[in-house]
Amino acid sequence: MSMNRRRWAVRVVTALLAAAAVPVVAGGAAQAAVSGLHLFETSVTVSANGQQTVAVNCPYSGWTAVSGGWHVSSGNYLNSLVIHQSWPWSGGWGFTIANKASVQQQVTLRITCVRDFVDTISVVRSASVTIQPGASGAATATCPSGTKILGGGYSLNSPNGVTLSSAPWTGPHRWVGIFRNNGTTTVAYTYAVCGKAVTHYLNSVTTTINPGKEGVSNAGCFQEYVSGGGWSHSFTAYSPLRQAFSYTNKTWRNTVKAPPSSSIQITTYAICIGLA
């Protein structure tokens, strides 16, 4: 695809997503909570045997990214593409992508942006966890009192590992990451994006994917909107997530391909919020 055609495709996708955006609603005391939500995406190409860090920013001034995710097209080199960092970055969202294949690969990155007129969206980073080769470790970031988890992310400072869990939790509101290190000693963090919403709850769905098959795991909301989502699985030697993103403004989707010899069980999480 030529550069002009690719830019045209991105503009078309962005326009379609903008049509699905939830408009800002102004009004009195209700302004003290999230009042608008918008999905925004772009695509990047990672060179063969390369690594790239990408920042994706909300297209509107005054909006803040609360979650980020990705979509990778199916292909022979799927397992060679690793998103080992997905984290809040200066009001936008950052991704570090490693491509271990001998050909370039394209990734679509999608972020969820929210508008909060009064209360500031806050980001909390966990303490670092050092993970030795062949071991697993966990990191937890906890929201300040009076705020709720809107989204979260992680940083595994090596492409030679697997993020087993990157998921929301309540009681207290926090983001939990569990990591498996299949390389040299590495460090991991998690990030909680915290704020206020008039309604807030988690929905989760557990799905089993049969050996050698690719399956979709969706967790959605009822009348509310998805501000973020995540996953949890226990397959320590395989990175199976082809999709992990807000598929619509009411659904978080994980798409998983199981290896030939083993099934995968994955739990998908959606953070559901009401708008002021």
C-alpha positions as CSV (number, residue, x, y, z in Angstrom):
1,M,0.0,0.0,0.0
2,S,1.3,3.4,-0.9
3,M,1.9,6.1,1.8
4,N,-1.0,8.2,0.4
5,R,-3.4,5.2,0.4
6,R,-2.3,4.2,4.0
7,R,-3.0,7.8,5.2
8,W,-6.3,7.7,3.5
9,A,-7.2,4.4,5.2
10,V,-6.2,5.8,8.6
11,R,-8.4,8.8,8.1
12,V,-11.3,6.7,7.1
13,V,-11.0,4.4,10.2
14,T,-10.6,7.5,12.4
15,A,-13.7,9.0,10.9
16,L,-15.7,5.8,11.5
17,L,-14.5,5.6,15.1
18,A,-15.3,9.3,15.7
19,A,-18.9,8.5,14.6
20,A,-19.0,6.0,17.5
21,A,-17.7,8.5,20.1
22,V,-19.9,9.3,23.1
23,P,-20.3,13.1,23.1
24,V,-19.5,15.3,26.1
25,V,-22.4,16.1,28.2
26,A,-22.2,19.4,30.2
27,G,-24.2,20.1,33.3
28,G,-24.0,21.2,36.9
29,A,-22.5,19.0,39.6
30,A,-22.3,16.0,37.3
31,Q,-19.2,17.6,35.8
32,A,-17.1,16.0,38.6
33,A,-16.9,12.7,36.8
34,V,-16.0,11.3,33.3
35,S,-18.4,12.9,30.9
36,G,-17.2,11.8,27.4
37,L,-15.4,8.8,25.8
38,H,-13.8,8.5,22.4
39,L,-11.8,5.7,20.6
40,F,-8.9,6.7,18.4
41,E,-6.5,4.5,16.4
42,T,-3.5,4.6,14.2
43,S,-1.2,2.0,12.5
44,V,2.5,1.5,12.7
45,T,4.9,-0.7,10.8
46,V,7.8,-2.3,12.7
47,S,10.9,-3.2,10.7
48,A,12.3,-6.7,10.5
49,N,14.2,-7.7,13.6
50,G,13.5,-4.3,15.0
51,Q,11.9,-2.6,18.0
52,Q,9.8,0.6,18.1
53,T,8.3,2.8,20.8
54,V,5.2,4.7,19.7
55,A,3.2,7.4,21.5
56,V,-0.5,7.7,20.6
57,N,-2.2,10.9,21.7
58,C,-5.8,11.8,22.0
59,P,-7.0,14.0,19.1
60,Y,-8.8,16.5,21.2
61,S,-7.3,19.0,23.7
62,G,-8.3,18.3,27.3
63,W,-8.9,14.6,26.8
64,T,-6.8,11.9,28.5
65,A,-6.0,8.3,27.4
66,V,-7.1,5.8,30.1
67,S,-6.4,2.6,28.2
68,G,-4.6,1.3,25.1
69,G,-4.6,-1.9,23.1
70,W,-3.6,-3.4,19.8
71,H,-4.7,-5.5,16.8
72,V,-2.3,-7.6,14.8
73,S,-3.3,-9.1,11.5
74,S,-3.0,-12.9,11.3
75,G,0.0,-14.3,9.6
76,N,2.9,-16.7,9.7
77,Y,5.0,-14.4,11.9
78,L,2.3,-13.6,14.5
79,N,4.2,-15.1,17.5
80,S,7.3,-13.0,16.5
81,L,5.6,-9.8,17.4
82,V,5.6,-8.8,21.1
83,I,4.0,-5.8,22.7
84,H,6.1,-5.8,25.9
85,Q,5.1,-2.3,27.1
86,S,1.7,-0.7,27.0
87,W,1.4,2.2,29.4
88,P,0.0,5.7,30.0
89,W,2.4,8.4,28.7
90,S,1.9,12.2,29.1
91,G,-1.8,12.1,28.6
92,G,-1.6,9.7,25.7
93,W,-0.6,6.0,25.6
94,G,2.8,4.5,24.8
95,F,3.6,1.1,23.2
96,T,6.9,-0.7,22.8
97,I,6.8,-3.3,20.1
98,A,9.5,-5.9,19.3
99,N,9.4,-7.7,15.9
100,K,11.6,-10.8,16.0
101,A,10.6,-11.8,12.4
102,S,12.7,-11.4,9.3
103,V,9.9,-9.4,7.6
104,Q,8.3,-6.1,8.7
105,Q,4.9,-6.3,10.4
106,Q,2.1,-3.9,10.9
107,V,0.2,-3.2,14.2
108,T,-3.0,-1.2,14.7
109,L,-2.9,0.7,18.0
110,R,-6.2,1.9,19.6
111,I,-6.6,4.1,22.7
112,T,-9.6,5.1,24.7
113,C,-9.7,8.8,25.6
114,V,-12.0,10.4,28.2
115,R,-13.0,13.9,29.1
116,D,-13.2,15.0,32.8
117,F,-14.1,18.6,33.3
118,V,-13.2,19.0,37.0
119,D,-11.3,16.1,38.6
120,T,-7.9,15.3,37.2
121,I,-7.2,11.8,35.9
122,S,-4.3,10.4,37.9
123,V,-1.7,7.7,37.0
124,V,-0.1,5.5,39.7
125,R,2.9,3.4,38.9
126,S,3.7,0.3,41.0
127,A,7.0,-0.4,42.7
128,S,9.4,-2.2,40.4
129,V,9.6,-6.0,40.5
130,T,12.8,-7.7,39.4
131,I,12.2,-11.1,37.7
132,Q,15.0,-13.6,37.4
133,P,15.3,-15.9,34.4
134,G,12.8,-18.7,34.3
135,A,10.7,-17.1,37.1
136,S,7.5,-15.1,37.4
137,G,6.7,-11.9,39.3
138,A,3.7,-9.7,40.1
139,A,3.3,-5.9,40.3
140,T,0.3,-4.0,41.6
141,A,-0.6,-0.3,41.2
142,T,-3.4,1.0,43.5
143,C,-5.6,4.0,42.9
144,P,-5.8,6.8,45.5
145,S,-8.7,6.7,48.0
146,G,-11.9,8.2,46.5
147,T,-11.0,7.2,42.9
148,K,-11.7,4.2,40.8
149,I,-9.8,2.2,38.2
150,L,-10.5,3.4,34.7
151,G,-7.7,1.6,32.9
152,G,-4.2,0.3,33.3
153,G,-1.1,-0.9,31.6
154,Y,2.3,-2.6,32.1
155,S,6.0,-2.4,31.3
156,L,8.0,-5.6,30.9
157,N,11.5,-4.3,30.1
158,S,12.3,-7.2,27.8
159,P,10.7,-8.7,24.7
160,N,11.7,-12.2,26.0
161,G,8.8,-12.6,28.4
162,V,5.1,-13.1,28.6
163,T,2.6,-10.8,30.3
164,L,0.3,-13.5,31.9
165,S,-2.1,-10.9,33.4
166,S,-2.7,-7.3,32.9
167,A,-6.1,-6.7,34.5
168,P,-8.3,-4.5,36.7
169,W,-9.3,-5.3,40.2
170,T,-11.6,-3.7,42.8
171,G,-11.5,-3.6,46.6
172,P,-9.3,-1.5,46.5
173,H,-9.2,-0.3,43.0
174,R,-6.0,-1.4,41.4
175,W,-4.2,-2.8,38.3
176,V,-2.5,-6.2,38.6
177,G,0.3,-7.5,36.3
178,I,1.8,-11.0,36.4
179,F,4.8,-11.6,34.2
180,R,6.9,-14.6,33.2
181,N,10.6,-14.0,32.3
182,N,11.9,-16.3,29.6
183,G,15.2,-14.3,29.1
184,T,17.8,-12.5,31.2
185,T,17.0,-10.7,34.5
186,T,14.4,-8.0,33.8
187,V,12.2,-5.4,35.6
188,A,8.4,-5.0,35.4
189,Y,5.9,-2.3,36.4
190,T,2.1,-1.9,36.3
191,Y,0.2,1.4,35.9
192,A,-3.3,2.3,37.2
193,V,-5.3,5.1,35.6
194,C,-7.7,6.4,38.2
195,G,-10.6,8.8,38.2
196,K,-14.3,9.2,39.0
197,A,-17.4,7.8,37.3
198,V,-21.1,8.0,38.2
199,T,-21.3,4.2,37.7
200,H,-18.5,1.7,37.9
201,Y,-18.2,-2.1,37.8
202,L,-16.1,-4.9,36.2
203,N,-17.4,-7.6,33.9
204,S,-15.3,-10.7,33.1
205,V,-15.7,-13.7,30.8
206,T,-13.6,-16.9,30.8
207,T,-13.1,-18.6,27.4
208,T,-11.3,-21.8,26.5
209,I,-9.5,-21.9,23.1
210,N,-8.9,-25.4,21.7
211,P,-5.4,-26.5,20.5
212,G,-4.3,-25.0,17.3
213,K,-7.4,-22.8,17.1
214,E,-7.9,-19.0,17.2
215,G,-10.8,-17.8,19.3
216,V,-12.4,-14.5,20.4
217,S,-13.1,-13.6,24.0
218,N,-15.4,-10.6,24.6
219,A,-16.3,-8.9,27.9
220,G,-18.9,-6.1,27.6
221,C,-21.0,-3.7,29.4
222,F,-24.8,-3.2,29.7
223,Q,-25.9,0.4,29.5
224,E,-22.4,1.7,30.4
225,Y,-19.2,2.2,28.4
226,V,-15.9,0.4,28.4
227,S,-13.1,2.6,29.6
228,G,-10.5,-0.2,29.7
229,G,-10.0,-3.9,29.8
230,G,-7.4,-6.6,30.3
231,W,-6.7,-10.3,30.4
232,S,-5.4,-13.2,32.5
233,H,-4.0,-16.5,31.3
234,S,-1.4,-19.0,32.5
235,F,0.5,-20.1,29.4
236,T,4.0,-19.2,30.4
237,A,5.9,-20.0,27.2
238,Y,3.6,-18.5,24.6
239,S,2.4,-15.0,23.8
240,P,-1.1,-15.6,22.3
241,L,-2.8,-12.3,22.1
242,R,-3.4,-11.1,18.6
243,Q,-6.0,-8.6,19.7
244,A,-6.3,-6.9,23.1
245,F,-8.3,-3.7,22.8
246,S,-11.5,-1.9,23.2
247,Y,-13.3,-3.4,20.2
248,T,-16.3,-1.0,20.5
249,N,-17.1,1.6,23.2
250,K,-19.1,-1.2,25.0
251,T,-16.8,-4.3,24.4
252,W,-13.3,-5.3,25.3
253,R,-11.9,-8.0,23.0
254,N,-9.0,-10.5,23.3
255,T,-8.3,-12.7,20.4
256,V,-6.2,-15.8,21.2
257,K,-4.5,-18.4,19.1
258,A,-3.6,-21.6,21.0
259,P,-0.5,-23.6,20.2
260,P,-1.0,-26.9,18.3
261,S,-0.6,-29.1,21.4
262,S,-2.4,-27.3,24.2
263,S,-5.6,-25.3,24.8
264,I,-5.6,-21.9,26.4
265,Q,-8.0,-20.6,29.0
266,I,-8.2,-16.8,29.1
267,T,-10.3,-14.4,31.3
268,T,-11.2,-11.2,29.6
269,Y,-12.1,-8.1,31.7
270,A,-14.0,-5.0,30.9
271,I,-14.2,-1.8,33.1
272,C,-17.7,-0.4,32.7
273,I,-18.4,3.2,33.6
274,G,-21.4,5.5,33.4
275,L,-21.0,9.1,32.0
276,A,-21.9,12.2,33.9
